[in-house]
């Protein structure tokens, strides 16, 4: 057997020793044959080398690995536009203090470039290439903008509204420029008093946007209403579904999804599939059920073949998604099908590729 760098593995190579995850779980058993799926999983877990069994004939090109480095993936144009959008939004949050002179054109130009590559954005598997927890709010707003744009399309809103809904997602938290920075960056859960102060960002955001002529009323109302609930239990006004603007209904779904699937100082990211289950639960009384149903169906229906890790650390491939249970697909693990609808003690913990 020879230790071979993952980058040097070839299709058909046979693993000579069990491959372990960083936590000590078995990723692959001895004897597993290398295919593109195995390579994807090894790279996802940042495994540098594996022992390969060549039998009696070790090919001369199979040299012992020398300080193999993790494979560096090239930066895609989509990632470049995403990171530029983060920086444009950072400039706004750092410098905008009044309702006058908002650089709407700068925001819109960069947002249009980003949305021009929306086909490369996969809601369940996207993760920022560069992410620091202190930038959580920026990433939440940009991902919410992209996801809101898609929900607007999927939900049948006229095309003229798509960009406006994306702007609503991008600017929903602009009121935070007037919230104490120590609260925004606090690494532990907020106190009750701090939570009440944080809730003021909705009213403050509306006040900052209400006189910006380049934004339509839906964008402005979303800043005010994106924490309202369809049963009237939200804030700041406690209004019900009949009074919540459609933009706000859409953006609230995207906001909740990304708030739970991004790391923040006091709360680590949750599996996107568990978040979808929570959103489905909240559709009864909290979120607009029509937009929720559309969102969940759309983000799950194209993911057969996705490599996932279950809650018991097993790695498998999604092979079938039941439309009536979109968050609990069938997962193939070493030739055995795990039906998550039936085996509810397990759930998808992480989407790997």
DAGI-V636430 format. One record per run of one state. SS is the DSSP state (H for helix, E for strand, - for the rest). FROM is the first residue (numbers start at 1). TO is the last residue. If there is no record, write none. Layout:
# DAGI-V636430
ss=SS from=FROM to=TO
ss=SS from=FROM to=TO
This chain:
# DAGI-V636430
ss=- from=1 to=1
ss=E from=2 to=5
ss=H from=6 to=8
ss=- from=9 to=13
ss=E from=14 to=15
ss=- from=16 to=18
ss=E from=19 to=20
ss=- from=21 to=25
ss=E from=26 to=28
ss=- from=29 to=32
ss=E from=33 to=33
ss=- from=34 to=35
ss=H from=36 to=44
ss=- from=45 to=48
ss=E from=49 to=52
ss=- from=53 to=76
ss=H from=77 to=95
ss=- from=96 to=103
ss=H from=104 to=115
ss=- from=116 to=117
ss=H from=118 to=120
ss=- from=121 to=132
ss=H from=133 to=154
ss=- from=155 to=158
ss=H from=159 to=171
ss=- from=172 to=173
ss=H from=174 to=178
ss=- from=179 to=180
ss=H from=181 to=184
ss=- from=185 to=191
ss=H from=192 to=199
ss=- from=200 to=200
ss=H from=201 to=209
ss=- from=210 to=216
ss=H from=217 to=225
ss=- from=226 to=240
ss=H from=241 to=243
ss=- from=244 to=245
ss=H from=246 to=261
ss=- from=262 to=263
ss=E from=264 to=264
ss=- from=265 to=266
ss=E from=267 to=267
ss=- from=268 to=271
ss=H from=272 to=282
ss=- from=283 to=288
ss=H from=289 to=300
ss=- from=301 to=306
ss=E from=307 to=310
ss=- from=311 to=314
ss=E from=315 to=320
ss=- from=321 to=322
ss=H from=323 to=325
ss=- from=326 to=329
ss=E from=330 to=333
ss=- from=334 to=335
ss=E from=336 to=339
ss=- from=340 to=347
ss=E from=348 to=351
ss=- from=352 to=353
